[in-house]
Amino acid sequence: MRKIKTGIASFGMSGRVFHAPLLHANPAFELSAICERSKNEASALYPTIKTVNSFAELISIEEIELIIVNTPDTTHYEFCKVALLANKHVVVEKPFVFTVKEGEELISLSKRQNKLLTIFQNRRWDGDFLTVQKIINETRLGRIVEFQSSMQRYRNFVVPNTWKEEANRHVGLTYNLGSHLIDQAIVLFGMPSGIFAQIEKLRDNSQIDDYFQIQLMYPKLVVTLRAGYLMREETPRYTLHGTMGSYVKYGLDPQEEQLKNGTIPVGENWGANDETKWGILHTEENGKIVRQSLKTENGNYNEFYNQVAECILNDAKSPIDATENLKLIAILEAAFLNHEQNRVIFL
């Protein structure tokens, strides 16, 4: 089988922890080059791979077919455009872009170039999210009436000398973690009719939004998405209430921690959630009240790149359709418009 020669645009956290290990373990890909502007860490882990010092040098490597744009969020639009013009397929980190207009431009360009443009929304393959999808699809809670999704962080100080703390409305927590939570909500429930958002800077001297609570409006369904940097005590990752029962799940999917620890992303135990972290299902089945610890599905970030390979090699469907992902960008834009105007934004 022909291997897809691939270049990674950055070897920061996402390149080192997510993309390089997943690509290196996938037989459909050949990790050919990694861009490091100031350090030389990639060669120690991947000694046979070429390292370059600039994005321009990376895309000039003719045999590379696929570029992973995992550079700072503010560069996504520009670097995706340059890569597409260089006749490369593109995987871009979330958030895809900052505005719907930018996204439409890149999608139009990818179609003209006949190249894949897809977004690394890896948390669609979190085990807990796969479990939530299964519960909803099997109607084990009846009709869902309330859905809460929360991601907690605790960092009560501002990290110096990082683009992630620089004053820019697009690089705070809303575009960062909100890209995951909103995307998952759209997958589960479709596009909402409206949005109301509270976006705040709660840490002392914070230049970015470090807290958000977003309400998405659906008929007979309340959806609340929340994240913040001042959440030391754990709260549920997911809470679902339905006409027949509830499901509550604590803890994050283990794949990120596994990758940070250097675990190779293969084998039947990959992405398995410890039994102590399984969620509680409290519902009615066959006329009886049931309250039980429900096994969490195994997560599988590998599936994203499996589908990328199928798309490039066999003209299959894109794992994350860029046009569909514009719904997420529209909601993010609406969240900030709501914050500025203090009114519900109807979509």
MARTINU-533578 format. One record per atom (N, C-alpha, C): residue in one letter; y, x, z. Coordinates in pm, whole numbers, padded with zeros to 5 digits, always signed. Each point is the difference from the previous one (the first is absolute). Example, Ala and Ser with C-alpha at 12.3 -4.5 7.8 and 13.67 -1.06 7.14 Angstrom:
a-00569+01319+00780 a+00119-00089+00000 a+00120+00090+00000 s+00105-00035-00072 s+00119+00082+00006 s+00109-00077+00073 
This chain:
m-00120+00084+00000 m+00120-00084+00000 m+00126+00088+00000 r+00095-00040-00085 r+00126+00073-00003 r+00075-00018+00131 k+00050+00109+00054 k+00077-00005+00124 k+00150-00012-00033 i+00070-00075+00081 i+00143-00021-00019 i+00075+00113+00070 k+00062+00085-00077 k+00075+00114+00057 k+00128-00053+00063 t+00020+00034+00128 t+00104-00065+00080 t+00088+00102+00070 g+00130-00031+00007 g+00096+00082+00073 g+00068-00080+00109 i+00018+00063+00116 i+00067-00065+00114 i+00139+00060+00015 a+00102-00086+00009 a+00139+00045-00005 a+00052+00057+00132 s-00075-00019+00109 s+00046+00051+00129 s-00120+00017+00092 f+00006+00101+00087 f-00109+00023+00094 f+00049-00018+00144 g+00084-00101+00017 g+00038-00042+00134 g-00111-00084+00061 m+00035-00087+00092 m-00102-00077+00072 m-00087-00081-00094 s+00059-00075-00094 s-00081-00088-00085 s-00088+00081-00095 g+00051+00110-00053 g-00080+00083-00090 g-00114+00068+00071 r+00029+00056+00117 r-00099+00076+00076 r-00104-00091+00064 v+00044-00116+00054 v-00089-00086+00077 v-00071-00103-00088 f+00071-00060-00096 f-00057-00109-00078 f-00047+00045-00139 h+00094+00036-00087 h-00033+00014-00141 h-00095+00115-00031 a+00029+00119+00051 a-00086+00115-00032 a-00145-00022+00045 p-00026-00041+00125 p-00140-00022+00041 p-00070-00110-00080 l+00070-00110-00026 l-00062-00111-00074 l-00032+00040-00144 l+00092+00071-00064 l-00023+00045-00137 l-00107+00108-00007 h+00004+00093+00096 h-00095+00110+00000 h-00144-00050+00020 a-00016-00109+00075 a-00133-00054+00028 a-00051-00094-00108 n+00088-00037-00094 n-00037-00099-00102 n-00045+00071-00127 p-00124-00021-00043 p-00052+00073-00117 p+00069-00034-00131 a+00080-00105-00003 a+00069-00037-00124 a+00126+00082-00023 f+00042+00078+00102 f+00127+00073-00010 f-00021+00151+00015 e+00088+00072-00064 e+00009+00144+00019 e+00140+00032+00051 l+00010+00038+00126 l+00129+00033+00059 l+00044+00134-00058 s+00097-00004-00092 s+00035+00118-00079 s+00117+00079+00055 a+00102-00069+00052 a+00120+00071+00046 a+00070-00078+00109 i+00064+00073+00090 i+00078-00059+00109 i+00135+00070+00005 c+00105-00078+00017 c+00135+00055+00008 c+00038+00020+00147 e+00040+00123+00033 e+00055+00033+00132 e+00128+00079-00022 r+00112-00053+00046 r+00128+00063-00029 r+00030+00121+00088 s-00041-00004+00127 s+00037+00107+00092 s-00116+00061+00077 k-00112-00071+00007 k-00116+00051+00074 k-00113+00033-00097 n-00108+00053+00056 n-00117+00030-00081 n-00125-00035+00080 e-00012-00129+00036 e-00110-00045+00083 e-00118-00053-00080 a+00028-00050-00121 a-00105-00063-00080 a-00109+00098-00040 s+00040+00122-00034 s-00097+00098-00050 s-00104+00038+00106 a+00036-00009+00128 a-00096+00031+00106 a-00111-00105+00006 l+00034-00125-00029 l-00099-00107+00003 l-00070-00017-00134 y+00074+00026-00109 y-00054-00018-00135 y+00027+00126-00082 p-00076+00107+00025 p+00032+00131-00060 p-00014+00005-00152 t-00073-00092-00060 t-00018+00003-00146 t+00107-00079-00074 i+00089-00064+00073 i+00100-00088-00061 i+00131+00075-00020 k+00063-00025-00113 k+00128+00064-00032 k+00111-00059+00087 t+00086+00084+00055 t+00118-00048+00072 t+00125+00036-00078 v+00095-00093-00001 v+00127+00020-00071 v+00114-00028+00096 n+00121+00038-00040 n+00115-00009+00091 n+00099-00110-00035 s-00024-00072-00110 s+00095-00105-00038 s-00072-00113-00072 f+00061-00118+00006 f-00056-00115-00069 f+00001+00022-00151 a+00105+00064-00049 a+00010+00030-00144 a-00118+00086-00045 e-00036+00099+00082 e-00113+00087-00034 e-00130-00079+00003 l-00012-00092+00095 l-00121-00080+00012 l-00024-00084-00124 i+00103-00073-00044 i-00021-00090-00115 i-00006+00076-00132 s+00037+00128+00001 s-00010+00080-00122 s-00142+00047-00027 i-00089-00016+00096 i-00140+00040-00020 i-00066-00104-00090 e-00025+00039-00123 e-00038-00095-00104 e-00129-00074+00030 e-00100+00069+00059 e-00130-00064+00018 e-00001-00103+00113 i+00102-00001+00084 i+00005-00100+00108 i+00029-00137-00059 e-00088-00096+00034 e+00015-00137-00049 e+00070-00092+00099 l-00022+00027+00130 l+00046-00090+00106 l+00087+00076+00098 i+00116-00056+00031 i+00092+00058+00098 i+00009-00094+00121 i-00013+00057+00120 i+00018-00077+00123 i+00143+00025+00049 v+00084-00101-00008 v+00140+00012+00046 v+00004-00040+00147 n-00011+00099+00087 n+00000-00023+00145 n+00113+00079+00065 t+00107+00016-00073 t+00120+00070+00045 t+00085-00095+00084 p+00113+00047+00059 p+00085-00091+00077 p+00034-00128-00077 d+00008-00110+00075 d+00016-00132-00062 d+00119-00007-00095 t+00106+00073+00030 t+00120-00003-00082 t-00022+00059-00139 t-00112+00070-00022 t-00028+00062-00130 t-00098-00080-00084 h-00058-00107+00054 h-00108-00069-00069 h+00039-00047-00139 y+00113-00067-00012 y+00041-00052-00130 y+00017+00112-00101 e+00074+00103+00038 e+00028+00111-00092 e-00128+00073-00041 f-00086+00033+00098 f-00119+00079-00031 f-00103-00080-00078 c-00013-00130+00029 c-00089-00084-00080 c+00046-00004-00145 k+00129-00014-00019 k+00056-00006-00135 k-00028+00130-00076 v+00024+00113+00065 v-00022+00130-00063 v-00148+00018-00034 a-00089-00039+00090 a-00143+00016-00023 a-00048-00088-00114 l+00047-00124-00006 l-00038-00090-00108 l+00050+00052-00134 l+00122+00051-00003 l+00055+00056-00123 l-00077+00124-00045 a-00063+00068+00097 a-00083+00116-00032 a-00142-00043-00038 n-00020-00131-00017 n-00128-00055-00046 n-00112+00014+00104 k+00035-00019+00127 k-00098+00006+00108 k-00023-00140+00058 h-00123-00023+00045 h-00025-00115+00087 h+00064+00029+00136 v+00039-00107+00073 v+00071+00021+00126 v-00055-00088+00112 v-00030+00064+00112 v-00020-00069+00128 v+00120+00035+00087 v+00071-00100+00051 v+00117+00025+00082 v-00022-00056+00140 e+00045+00074+00100 e-00007-00046+00139 e+00088-00125+00018 k-00032-00079+00102 k+00090-00109+00036 k+00119+00060+00076 p+00118-00064-00003 p+00033-00111-00088 p+00011+00045-00144 f-00048-00083-00090 f+00000+00028-00143 f+00139+00046-00046 v+00098-00085+00021 v+00141+00028-00033 v+00085-00070+00106 f+00131+00006-00013 f+00088-00065+00096 f+00051-00136-00048 t+00004-00021-00133 t+00051-00125-00054 t-00093-00052-00109 v+00002-00130-00019 v-00078-00063-00107 v+00042+00054-00135 k+00129+00024-00019 k+00052+00051-00127 k-00063+00135-00034 e-00009+00090+00100 e-00062+00130-00022 e-00147-00017-00038 g-00068-00090+00069 g-00141-00023-00027 g-00024-00054-00139 e+00082-00095-00041 e-00015-00058-00135 e+00020+00107-00107 e+00093+00091+00023 e+00024+00109-00094 e-00124+00088-00015 l-00059+00038+00113 l-00117+00088-00003 l-00121-00071-00060 i-00017-00127+00029 i-00113-00076-00056 i+00013-00010-00152 s+00120-00026-00047 s+00025-00005-00145 s-00032+00135-00064 l+00040+00109+00066 l-00026+00134-00053 l-00151+00029-00002 s-00071-00038+00106 s-00145+00026+00005 s-00073-00074-00112 k+00047-00120-00032 k-00062-00076-00110 k+00029+00066-00134 r+00123+00049-00020 r+00033+00069-00125 r-00082+00127-00016 q-00023+00070+00112 q-00076+00124-00004 q-00151-00024+00005 n-00039-00125+00027 n-00142-00036+00013 n-00067+00082+00110 k+00068+00008+00116 k-00049+00079+00112 k-00008-00087+00126 l-00096+00032+00084 l-00016-00070+00127 l+00117+00032+00094 l+00053-00103+00062 l+00098+00015+00108 l-00047-00090+00114 t-00045+00062+00110 t-00053-00078+00111 t+00049+00057+00132 i-00011-00080+00106 i+00060+00034+00129 i-00111+00018+00104 f+00013+00106+00081 f-00100+00031+00103 f+00023-00087+00123 q-00037-00128-00013 q+00005-00092+00115 q-00135+00007+00070 n-00026+00114+00065 n-00132+00028+00053 n-00045-00098+00108 r+00094-00064+00069 r-00041-00085+00112 r-00059-00133-00045 r-00008-00023-00130 r-00083-00112-00048 r-00148+00028+00027 w-00032+00128+00024 w-00139+00038+00026 w-00020+00045+00144 d+00089-00041+00090 d-00026+00014+00144 d-00114-00095+00038 g-00087+00046+00089 g-00111-00084+00041 g+00043-00128+00069 d+00106+00009+00084 d+00045-00121+00070 d+00059-00101-00097 f+00071+00049-00103 f+00056-00093-00099 f-00111-00064-00083 l-00102+00078-00037 l-00114-00057-00072 l-00069-00107+00084 t-00004+00022+00133 t-00059-00099+00091 t+00083-00127+00004 v+00132+00016+00009 v+00090-00116-00001 v-00016-00079-00129 q-00006+00070-00114 q-00021-00068-00128 q-00130-00082+00002 k-00105+00061+00053 k-00131-00067+00004 k+00005-00124+00088 i+00063+00011+00116 i+00012-00115+00091 i+00074-00115-00068 i+00109+00033-00069 i+00079-00104-00068 i-00078-00060-00116 n-00064+00086-00081 n-00075-00049-00116 n-00117-00088+00040 e-00060+00030+00115 e-00114-00080+00048 e+00045-00118+00086 t+00132-00019+00014 t+00061-00109+00078 t-00061-00012+00140 r-00024+00113+00065 r-00062-00002+00132 r+00096-00048+00108 l+00130-00003-00031 l+00099-00052+00095 l+00058-00132-00047 g-00059-00058-00103 g+00060-00118-00059 g+00121+00039-00083 r+00098-00088-00007 r+00125+00032-00072 r+00086+00090+00087 i+00043+00114-00053 i+00083+00093+00075 i+00140-00059+00018 v+00048-00001+00126 v+00133-00055+00028 v+00097+00108+00049 e-00054+00113+00050 e+00087+00108+00045 e-00069+00135-00024 f+00079+00095-00053 f-00050+00134-00028 f+00104+00099+00049 q-00044+00089+00090 q+00089+00106+00049 q-00062+00135-00033 s+00081+00088-00054 s-00045+00135-00035 s+00102+00098+00054 s-00050+00100+00077 s+00093+00090+00068 s-00053+00143-00005 m+00091+00095-00020 m-00034+00142+00008 m+00094+00066+00099 q-00057+00061+00104 q+00081+00059+00106 q+00007+00152-00014 r+00116+00051+00028 r+00021+00144+00009 r+00077+00028+00129 y-00014+00120+00053 y+00086+00037+00112 y+00057+00139-00027 r+00128+00000-00033 r+00075+00125-00019 r+00144-00030+00039 n+00034+00031+00126 n+00129-00043+00054 n+00112+00100-00025 f-00023+00090-00095 f+00102+00099-00035 f+00011+00007-00152 v+00111+00056-00045 v+00023+00018-00144 v-00047+00139-00040 v-00092+00007-00095 v-00051+00129-00047 v+00105+00067-00087 p+00039+00125+00030 p+00103+00067-00080 p-00055+00053-00133 n+00089+00017-00096 n-00030+00069-00126 n-00115-00062-00079 t-00001-00133-00008 t-00099-00068-00085 t+00067-00113-00075 w-00038-00017-00127 w+00059-00106-00081 w-00034-00138+00057 k-00107-00009+00080 k-00041-00129+00055 k+00095-00051+00108 e+00092+00085+00047 e+00097-00041+00103 e+00143-00001-00054 e+00017+00026-00130 e+00134+00006-00056 e+00053-00141-00027 a+00129-00018+00019 a+00062-00131-00016 a-00017-00050-00144 n-00090-00095-00017 n-00027-00059-00131 n-00076-00129+00026 r+00051-00110-00048 r-00062-00130+00029 r-00142-00011-00054 h-00038+00090-00091 h-00130-00012-00065 h-00109+00088+00061 v+00034+00085+00096 v-00103+00092+00050 v-00039-00028+00146 g+00046-00111+00055 g-00035-00035+00136 g-00135-00068+00009 l-00025-00059+00116 l-00130-00058+00029 l-00031-00123-00086 t+00103-00072-00042 t-00024-00122-00077 t-00063+00031-00134 y+00057+00097-00073 y-00060+00038-00127 y-00130+00078+00021 n-00012+00071+00111 n-00118+00083+00025 n-00119-00086+00042 l-00003-00047+00124 l-00112-00081+00045 l+00006-00143-00053 g+00121-00048-00026 g+00013-00134-00057 g-00071-00012-00134 s-00006+00110-00076 s-00071-00002-00128 s-00147-00031+00017 h-00059+00044+00111 h-00141-00032+00027 h-00015-00145+00045 l+00079-00041+00098 l-00019-00131+00062 l+00032-00113-00098 i+00107+00016-00077 i+00037-00103-00098 i-00105-00009-00110 d-00045+00116-00048 d-00102+00001-00105 d-00125-00075+00045 q-00045+00026+00122 q-00119-00069+00050 q+00023-00151+00010 a+00119-00040+00044 a+00030-00143+00011 a-00003-00067-00137 i+00053+00067-00102 i-00002-00057-00135 i-00143-00014-00051 v-00083+00101+00027 v-00141-00007-00041 v-00068-00120+00063 l+00029-00026+00128 l-00066-00109+00072 l+00055-00137-00037 f+00132-00011-00014 f+00062-00133-00006 f+00087-00023-00124 g+00017+00102-00084 g+00086-00017-00116 g+00147+00019+00034 m+00085-00031-00095 m+00144+00019+00017 m+00058-00109+00089 p+00079+00037+00102 p+00062-00101+00085 p+00116-00070-00071 s+00043-00111+00056 s+00114-00071-00057 s+00132+00055+00051 g-00003+00067+00116 g+00122+00055+00058 g-00030+00106+00103 i+00108+00064+00049 i-00017+00111+00094 i+00117+00003+00097 f-00033+00032+00127 f+00103+00026+00100 f-00038+00130+00069 a+00095+00092+00015 a-00034+00133+00051 a+00100+00046+00105 q-00053+00066+00102 q+00082+00072+00098 q-00030+00148-00018 i+00101+00078-00036 i-00016+00143-00028 i+00099+00074+00090 e-00052+00093+00084 e+00085+00061+00102 e-00018+00151+00008 k+00101+00067+00058 k-00007+00141+00040 k+00002+00001+00153 l-00117+00013+00062 l-00011-00017+00145 l-00002+00132+00077 r-00040+00109-00062 r+00001+00129+00070 r+00142+00054+00010 d+00027+00074+00103 d+00130+00065+00013 d+00022+00093-00120 n+00116-00012-00063 n+00043+00087-00111 n-00084-00015-00127 s-00076-00106-00012 s-00080-00020-00121 s+00090-00030-00120 q-00029+00066-00112 q+00074-00023-00124 q-00075-00093-00095 i-00124-00032+00035 i-00082-00086-00085 i-00043-00123+00078 d-00042-00104-00071 d-00058-00115+00068 d-00134+00041+00058 d-00016-00018+00132 d-00124+00039+00068 d-00070-00118+00066 y+00041-00120-00039 y-00065-00123+00046 y+00025-00109-00103 f-00104-00079-00025 f+00021-00120-00081 f-00094-00110+00046 q+00046-00121-00016 q-00085-00119+00013 q+00034-00091-00116 i-00098-00025-00083 i+00020-00078-00122 i-00084-00126+00006 q+00062-00112-00028 q-00073-00126-00009 q-00004-00044-00146 l-00121-00022-00049 l-00021-00050-00135 l-00031-00148+00008 m+00060-00078-00087 m-00008-00145+00010 m-00099-00057-00101 y-00096-00075+00055 y-00101-00070-00079 y-00015-00141+00056 p-00050-00094-00078 p-00025-00135+00053 p-00108+00002+00108 k+00032-00053+00118 k-00095-00014+00111 k-00065+00131+00041 l+00073+00109-00016 l-00051+00132+00037 l+00116+00087+00046 v-00015+00062+00116 v+00101+00091+00054 v-00053+00143-00012 v+00070+00085-00074 v-00040+00140-00020 v+00108+00090+00059 t-00038+00084+00097 t+00093+00091+00066 t-00052+00143-00014 l+00086+00088-00051 l-00034+00141-00020 l+00096+00084+00083 r-00053+00100+00073 r+00085+00073+00094 r-00044+00144+00012 a+00097+00090+00015 a-00029+00141+00027 a+00120+00062+00069 g-00025+00105+00080 g+00109+00066+00069 g-00041+00135+00054 y+00099+00082+00031 y-00023+00134+00054 y+00002+00004+00153 l+00030-00113+00064 l+00005-00001+00147 l-00104-00098+00054 m-00125+00021-00039 m-00110-00086+00043 m-00109+00089+00059 r+00015+00038+00124 r-00095+00091+00064 r-00130-00071+00036 e+00009-00122+00045 e-00119-00076+00039 e-00054-00075-00122 e-00129+00010-00021 e-00062-00060-00117 e+00001-00152+00007 t+00034-00061-00111 t-00012-00144-00017 t-00097-00024-00115 p-00044-00124-00023 p-00099-00021-00107 p+00050+00045-00137 r-00090+00058-00075 r+00031+00033-00141 r+00007-00128-00081 y-00095-00089+00023 y-00001-00131-00068 y-00024-00110+00101 t+00069-00111-00018 t-00030-00124+00072 t+00000-00113-00101 l-00111-00073-00006 l-00011-00114-00090 l-00034-00124+00083 h+00070-00108-00027 h-00032-00129+00060 h-00022-00101-00112 g-00106-00080+00015 g-00030-00103-00098 g-00030-00132+00066 t-00031-00100-00080 t-00027-00133+00054 t-00129-00006+00080 m-00087+00104-00014 m-00126+00001+00073 m-00013+00114+00100 g+00088+00100-00008 g-00014+00111+00093 g+00094+00115-00028 s-00030+00114+00063 s+00089+00116-00005 s-00080+00129-00021 y+00070+00102-00049 y-00054+00135-00012 y+00108+00098+00042 v-00036+00094+00088 v+00094+00101+00049 v-00066+00136-00014 k+00074+00096-00059 k-00053+00134-00023 k+00100+00104+00046 y-00044+00093+00085 y+00081+00113+00044 y-00042+00125-00077 g+00090+00098-00001 g-00034+00131-00053 g+00019+00014-00150 l+00021+00125-00044 l+00020+00030-00142 l-00130+00038-00066 d-00007-00020-00129 d-00113+00046-00080 d-00020+00150+00023 p-00125+00048+00013 p-00024+00140+00037 p+00010+00101-00114 q+00016-00045-00124 q-00010+00095-00112 q+00108+00108+00002 e+00123-00037+00035 e+00106+00100+00005 e-00033+00109+00101 e-00048-00040+00118 e-00034+00097+00103 e-00118+00086-00044 q-00097-00061-00067 q-00114+00076-00051 q+00046+00106-00099 l+00090-00038-00089 l+00051+00095-00100 l+00082+00111+00065 k+00080-00035+00100 k+00077+00102+00072 k-00092+00101+00069 n-00116-00046+00044 n-00095+00087+00069 n-00087+00080-00097 g+00023-00018-00130 g-00074+00077-00099 g-00134-00059-00039 t-00028-00125+00038 t-00126-00063-00038 t+00000-00027-00150 i-00109+00038-00066 i-00012-00025-00143 i-00025-00150-00021 p+00078-00067-00087 p-00008-00146-00012 p-00119-00050-00081 v-00120+00027+00051 v-00123-00048-00064 v-00098-00043+00109 g-00105-00069-00041 g-00106-00038+00093 g+00017-00140+00055 e-00111-00056+00054 e+00001-00140+00044 e+00082-00021+00127 n+00028+00107+00074 n+00082-00014+00121 n+00148+00018-00025 w+00034+00030-00126 w+00141+00017-00031 w+00074-00134+00018 g+00111+00005+00069 g+00082-00120+00019 g-00057-00100+00099 a-00104+00039+00074 a-00060-00093+00097 a+00086-00008+00125 n+00022-00122+00047 n+00079-00025+00120 n-00091+00003+00122 d+00041+00072+00104 d-00077+00004+00124 d-00016-00142+00055 e-00119-00029+00052 e-00030-00135+00049 e+00099-00046+00106 t+00053+00093+00078 t+00097-00038+00104 t+00131-00048-00060 k+00021+00027-00130 k+00123-00040-00067 k-00016-00124-00088 w-00120-00060+00003 w-00019-00121-00079 w+00090-00111+00053 g+00038-00091-00088 g+00085-00111+00039 g-00079-00113+00066 i+00073-00092+00062 i-00060-00117+00065 i+00020-00122-00088 l-00111-00065-00034 l+00002-00125-00075 l-00032-00114+00096 h+00090-00095+00012 h-00016-00114+00092 h+00019-00126-00083 t-00112-00065-00033 t+00010-00111-00094 t-00111-00101+00025 e-00016-00091-00092 e-00104-00103+00008 e-00090+00012-00121 e-00132+00012+00026 e-00097+00011-00109 e-00119-00089+00028 n-00034-00083-00098 n-00114-00093+00015 n+00013-00087+00124 g+00123-00043+00028 g+00024-00090+00112 g+00005+00067+00135 k-00010+00133+00006 k+00003+00071+00127 k+00117+00097+00006 i+00058+00017+00120 i+00107+00098+00020 i-00063+00139+00009 v+00053+00093-00080 v-00052+00137-00005 v+00114+00096+00032 r-00023+00090+00093 r+00095+00108+00027 r-00079+00131+00000 q+00026+00085-00099 q-00083+00118-00017 q+00080+00118-00055 s-00054+00119+00026 s+00053+00121-00062 s-00053+00005-00143 l+00090+00004-00097 l-00039-00007-00142 l+00007+00139-00062 k-00111+00044-00058 k-00005+00131-00064 k+00110+00014-00103 t+00072+00112+00009 t+00105+00030-00099 t-00064+00062-00123 e+00039-00049-00116 e-00049+00057-00125 e+00038+00148-00008 n-00083+00079-00066 n+00035+00140-00022 n+00116+00010-00098 g+00099+00083+00035 g+00109+00025-00093 g-00044+00094-00110 n+00074+00000-00112 n-00043+00085-00111 n+00117+00032-00093 y+00081+00101+00038 y+00109+00042-00087 y-00051+00057-00132 n-00127+00046-00002 n-00058+00052-00124 n+00004-00102-00112 e-00005-00127+00036 e-00007-00104-00102 e+00125+00000-00089 f+00115+00038+00057 f+00121+00006-00082 f-00021+00096-00116 y-00045+00122+00030 y-00017+00099-00107 y-00121-00030-00088 n-00101-00069+00052 n-00108-00047-00086 n+00055-00092-00109 q+00091-00087+00039 q+00057-00094-00097 q+00100+00068-00093 v+00073+00101+00050 v+00087+00078-00088 v-00084+00066-00110 a-00112+00058+00039 a-00088+00066-00098 a-00051-00099-00103 e-00043-00117+00044 e-00048-00102-00093 e+00110-00044-00096 c+00120-00007+00050 c+00114-00040-00083 c+00027+00103-00109 i+00003+00128+00037 i+00031+00106-00096 i-00115+00027-00095 l-00123+00001+00052 l-00116+00037-00082 l-00057-00117-00080 n+00008-00120+00057 n-00068-00114-00063 n+00092-00119-00024 d+00131+00022+00011 d+00098-00105-00030 d-00018-00124+00089 a-00042+00024+00126 a-00016-00111+00094 a+00136-00039+00059 k-00001-00099+00086 k+00122-00051+00063 k+00057+00102+00099 s+00132+00008+00006 s+00066+00089+00096 s-00029-00045+00142 p-00023+00093+00094 p-00028-00040+00139 p+00117-00073+00065 i+00122+00044-00028 i+00121-00067+00051 i+00091-00020-00119 d+00010-00122-00046 d+00083-00029-00117 d+00147+00019+00034 a+00069+00085-00076 a+00139+00032+00031 a+00089-00124-00009 t-00026-00087-00096 t+00080-00123-00013 t-00018-00089+00122 e-00124-00013+00049 e-00025-00077+00121 e+00069+00064+00120 n+00003+00134+00004 n+00061+00070+00113 n+00151-00020+00006 l+00059-00045-00111 l+00144-00030+00002 l+00032-00117+00094 k-00099-00086+00028 k+00021-00108+00096 k+00035+00059+00137 l-00070+00107+00037 l+00028+00070+00126 l+00141+00056-00001 i+00041+00063-00110 i+00134+00058-00008 i+00106-00110+00008 a-00026-00114-00061 a+00094-00113+00006 a+00018-00048+00143 i-00110-00002+00078 i+00008-00043+00139 i+00077+00103+00083 l-00023+00129-00025 l+00075+00103+00072 l+00149-00010-00029 e+00036-00022-00126 e+00142-00018-00034 e+00056-00123+00071 a-00079-00108+00003 a+00045-00123+00065 a+00016+00019+00150 a-00086+00082+00061 a+00009+00025+00144 a+00133+00061+00037 f+00047+00097-00078 f+00129+00063+00030 f+00116-00092-00034 l-00014-00082-00104 l+00104-00098-00031 l+00011-00101+00112 n-00114-00044+00053 n+00001-00090+00114 n+00066+00064+00121 h-00032+00127+00026 h+00057+00072+00114 h+00152+00008-00012 e+00049+00022-00121 e+00145+00012-00022 e+00070-00135+00008 q-00063-00105-00050 q+00065-00130-00010 q-00041-00096+00112 n-00103+00037+00078 n-00048-00082+00111 n-00031-00144-00043 r-00075-00010-00106 r-00044-00131-00049 r-00135+00014-00067 v-00074-00110-00001 v-00129+00001-00067 v+00021+00027-00149 i-00080+00091-00055 i+00004+00029-00142 i-00119-00071-00065 f+00028-00092-00091 f-00106-00071-00072 f-00035+00076-00127 l-00128+00012-00024 l-00049+00084-00110 l-00040-00087-00118 
